[in-house]
Amino acid sequence: MTQSPAVRTTGRSGPVRIGERAARTLVAELARINDAKAALLVGVNPDSVVLAAAVEALLPGDRLTVVPVEPFGAAALREHVTAQGRWVADRVNVVDSLAEAEPAAVVIAGEVFTGTAEATRSGVEGLAKYLTDGAVLSVATVATPGRTEGAAAELARQDALYGVGADLVLRNSPPVRVYRLRFTPASPATADSLAPAYRPSSVPLTRGMHIDSNGVAAAGIALGLAAVARVARPSSKLWLLPALAAGPVAAFFRDPERDVPEDPSAVVASADGKVLSVQRLHDERFGDGEWLRIAVFLSVLDVHVNRAPVAGKVVDYFVADGGFVNAMKPDAEHNVAAYTVLDTARGTVVVAQRTGLIARRIVQRAPIGALLAKGERFGLIRFGSRTDVYLPAEAADPLVGPGDKVVGGATVIARWR
């Protein structure tokens, strides 16, 4: 087998290790597709954690084709697969070379790209030939801040053109960035068969509770300030202020797991909080016709991670300038807001992330072209704020009213007719 140098992991600094967290991120697209599908994994050996993660993600109707990495041959890999038992052996096919592989719904590069920009481009193009329409290529490179050449720069360019998601995996040695590239459009209806994507942007505390990476960074800054204050003024107790603030700051960015309703007619809350209003209105920015808008206020005590209210494809994203009025007041209608527009099987759905009196920072992690499952995390707003969901008024009926408490990703706020 002749392997493209773009995906070799060896270099001056030796092999680039892919840990379990990075491996899980690489196979996230495979793991979230609930329908039977074909997948292709290129460049692994019998001990690869990416291979183990891919096998773990398989469903009964799936088929996984595996291409070994040099110097390991297909025979050793077949022996390893056979040793996993009949269930795995029936679903995993080891081939001698990439030329023997068939097109797949997900293609995964099992090694980190570390070559030149030209070699990386060639490697991506070579793997892209095996993608079916709307399929995703999952690749990784070493996370090198400010890198303007080589594999990191080339994959950043590919991401700008074809990216539908990227994740930085800091808990890897060295840290890596995983890109998901889609070169042909995917149907919005495809999102209906997806489970919420695995995101390494949060740190698990327990099985059901995570802290978003923004909270980890904010808590780290608070502890850093405490350390500096302790060194600068050892006789003062001022260091206790940032030290004690670290816990509440991290707690603000908590990211709990949620049980998303499976009912296809259910529209779920995009955020935790209290319903401010349920209105029918017109908004020419999103097209003709009447909209049903459900506005939810998030206090500083609520979870501020935002979730997709329905399954769909991100077709537009824009930010509207405005003020920073208290999000509970009517004038908050004109606050700074980020609008994520989804194309769905039932029509256009819009989620507005609005700033408030304290909230001044909106995080949106779903690029145009990305597919979102119902209840999937796609961003957050820092501190008190408001999230609005716009639905086609002729296609949905509200199930909540002003004053109702809702839970993001779990509470059904409307139902498709």
N, C-alpha and C positions, 0 to 999 in steps of 0.2 A: 504494500500500500504506500502511495506517495501522499504525504500530508502537506497541506499548505503551511508555509512558515508563519503565516499570520496567527495561527492558533497554537503555536508551540509555547510552552510555558517556561522553557529554559532560556537563560540569558546570562548576562554578566553576574547577576546577583543570585543565580540558581533558580530552581523551580518556584513558581508562584503557587502557594497552597490555597486550595478552596476548602473552607470549613463547612460545617453543617448548615450554618445560617446562610452563607452565600449559596450553597447548593440548593437549599430550599427556595431561595429567591430566584435562582436560575430556572427552576422547574415550576414556578408559580403559575404560569399560563397553562401548563399541562394539568396541574392539580385543580384548576378552577372550572374546567370544561366538563360539565356533567354528562353530556352526550358521548356516545361511543366515538372514538377518534383514533387517527393514526399519528404517531409521533416519531421523530427522528433525533437520536442522540449521537453526536459525533465527537470522537476524540476522548475515549475513556479507557481505563484499565480495570481489572477485576476489583481493585481496592478503591475505586473512585466513589467518593461520597455523593457525587452528582448522579451516578448510576443508581446508587442505593435510594436517593431521594426520588428519582424518576420511577423506579419500581414501586416504591411506597405510594406514589400518586396514582398508579394505574387503577382503573375501574374494570369490571368484568368484560366489557365489550371492547376494551382498548387494545391497540397493537403498537408495540414499541420496537423500532429497528435501531440497532446499535452498531456503530462503526468503531473499531478499536483504535487506540493511539499507538504509534511506534514507541518502543520496539516490541510491544505486546501483539501477538497474533490473534486471529479470530478463534483459534482452537482453545487457547487458555480462557478466553472470555466466554466461549460456549460452555466450557466445563464449569465455570463459575456460575453461569445462569442455570444450568441443569441442577447444580447442587442446591439451588434455592427452592427446589420442589416443582411439582408439576404445574401448579397454578401460575408460577412465574414463567416457567419454560414454555408454556402454551401461549404466552402473550409477548414474549421477548424473542426477537429474531436477530441473531448476530450475523453480519455480512462481512466479507473480506475487505471491501473497499466502498467508498462513497458512491461510486458508479453503479453499484448494485441496489442502491436504496430507491424507494418510491417516494413521490411527493407526500407531504404530511401537513397536518393542521398546526403542528408546533414543531419547530426545529430548534435544537439546543446545542450550543457549542460547549462541550464538556471541559474545555480548558480555557484559561485566561488569554486574551489577545495581548501580546507584548511586542509584536513585530513593528516594522516600519509602517508608515501611512499607506504606502503602495501595496504592501503585502496584506495589510488589514483590509483594504478595499477589495483586493482580489479574493480574500477569504470570505468576506461577507457576500460578495457577488456569487461565489461558488456555492455557498449554502442557500442563498436566496432562490436558486434554481429549483430547490426541492420544496418550496412553499406552495401550498394550494391557494386558491383565491381567498383573500382575507386572513391568511394565516400569519403567525407571528414567529419571528426569529429572536431567540433569547441568547445574548452574548454578554461577556464580562471583560473588563480591562482593569488594570491597576488604577486606583483613584489617585491621580497625580494633580494636585492643585496648580493651576496656571500653566499646565503643559500645553504647548502650542505645536507639537509635532508628534509623530509616531502614532501608535495605536490609539492612545487616549484622545488625541485631537481628531483623528479620523472617525472614531465612533461618536464623538460629540457632534461632528458634522452630520453623520448619518442620523443621529437622534433628532437634530434640528429639522431634517427633511422628512424622516419617516417614523420618528419616535412616537410610541403610544404609552410610554411609561418608563421611568428610570428610578433605580433605587441605589442609594449609597449604603454599603454594608461595612460599617466601621468595625464590627466584631469579626474581623478576619485579619490574617497576618500574611501579607499587608492588606489594608483596606482595599476593597474593590467596588467598582460601580457596574451595576447590571443594567443593560439596556434591552428594551423590548421594541423591535422594529416591525412595522407592517408596511409592505410595499404595494399592496393592492387593497382597495376599500373593503371593509367588512359590512355586512348587512346589520342594521340596528336590531333586527329580530334575533340575531345571534346572542345578544346580551341576555335574552330570556333564559338561556340554558347555562348561564355562568353562575358560579358561586363567588361571593366576595373574595377579592384577591388577597393573598398573603402580603403584608407590608412589613419590611424590617425597620420602618421608621419609628417604631415604638419599642420600648424595653419592657419585657414581661416581668411583673412582680409576682403574680400568681397565675393560675390557669385562666381565670376570668378577668384579670385586670392588668392593663399595660399603662405605661407612661409614654406619651408622645415624645419624639426626639426634641421638640421645642422645649418641653418641660425639663428634660435632662440637661439641655444646654443652659436654660435659665437658672436651674438649681445649681449647676456648676459655677456659673458666674457669681451667684450669691455666696457660695462657699469660698470662691476665690477672693471676693472682696473681704469676707470675714478673715481669711488668712492674712491678707495684706494689712488689714486694720490691726490684727493681733501683733504682727511683727512691728508695724510702725509705732503703735502706742500700746506697749505691753501692759501698762498700768491701768489702761482704760477698759471699760466694759462695752465700748461701742461695737466691738466685733460681734457681740451677741445679736445685734439687730439683723444683719444680713444672714448670720448663721441660723437664727430661728425662722427667718423668712424662707429659707430654702425648701423646707417641707411643704408649706402651704402653696408656694409657687409651683412645685412639682405636682402637687395634688390638683391644681387647677387644670393641668394638662393630662389628667387621667383619661384613659381610653379603654372602657370596659367592653367585653364581648357582649354581643346582643343576639337573641334568637329572632331572626328575620322571618316574618310570616311567609309561608309558601304559597298562599292563595294568589293566583295570577291577577286577580282583579283588585288586590289591595295596593293602596298607595301609602307608604309609611312616612313618618315624620323625618325630616332631614336633620333635626337637632333636638336636644332636650330643651325643655322650657315650658312657658305658658303661652297659650294661644292668645294673641292680641286681637286679631280680626279675621273674619272670613268674608271676602268681598267678591263681587262680580264686577269686572272692569274691562276697559280696552287699553291695550298698549301696543302701538304700531311698531315698536322695535322688534316684537316677536311675531308679527304677522297680523293679518285681519282676523276678525272674530272676537268673541268675548272670552275672557279668562276668569277662572276661579282662582283667587289668590288666598292662601292661608299663611298668615304671618305669625311667627313664634318668637317671643322674647326670651333671651338667654341671660339670666343673672350671673353674677360672678361665681355663684355656687353650683351652677349647672355644668354638665360636661359640654365642652366646646368643640368636640370633633364633629364635623358635618358628614352626612351620609346621603347617598343617592336615594331619592324617594321612590324611584322606579328603575327598572332595567332599561338601558339605552346607550346610544352612541353620542359622545361629545362632538357636536358639530360647530360650536362657536363658544368663545369665551371673551368677555370684554369687561373693562372697569369703567364705571361712570363716576366722574368727579362730583364732589358735594361737600357737605359740612360734617360735623361730628356732634349732632344733637342727641340728647338722651334717646335711646332706641325705643323707649316706651311712648314717646310723644309722637303726634301725627306728623310733625315736621321731619321726623327721621326718614320719611319717604324720600327726602332729598339728600340723605347722607351719602358718603362714598360707599359704593357697592360694587361687588364683583358678580357678574352674571354668567352662569354655566348653562348652556343651552343643549338639551338632549333631544335627539331624534329617537322616537320609540315606535313600537308597533301600533300604539294608540294615538300618535300625533306628537306634537312638540310639547316638551315639559321644560320649565326653566326653574333654576334654583338661584336665588339672590342671597349672597352673603353680605349683610350690611354692617357697617361700623356703628359704634355708639359713642357715648360721651367719653368712655374710657378706652374702648376698643379702637385701635388705630392700625392694626395689622391683620390682613387677610391672607391666609395660606390656601392655595388651590393647587392640587397635585395631579389633576387629570387633564392631560394635554388634548388638543383637538385630535380626533380620530380614535381616542381611547374608548373601550367598551366598559361600562360600569354595570355590575350586578345590582339588583335591588338591595339596599341596606349597606352597600360598600362604602367604605371611608374614601373621601376624595379631598378633604381639606379641613381647615379649622379657622376660628376667629379668636384672636387673643383678647380675653376679658369680655365684660358685658357687651351684648350685641343682639342682632336680630337676623333671622333666616326666614325668607319667604319662598314658598313653593307655588308656581304658576301652572295650572292645568287647563286644558281646553274645557270651557264651561259646558259645552254640549255633550261632553263625553264622560264627565265625572260628577259624583255627588259627594258633598262634604259629610264627614261623620263626627266632626268636632265643632265646638263653638268657643267664643271668647271666654277666657278664664280656665279652660281645660288644661290640665297638665299632660304633656306628651313626652315620650321617650324616643330618642332618635334611633331609627332602624327597627323599632319594635311596635310602636303605636300606629294603628291604622287610622290615618287622618281623612282619607277619602277612598271611594271605591269606583272603579271603572264600570260604566253601564254595560 
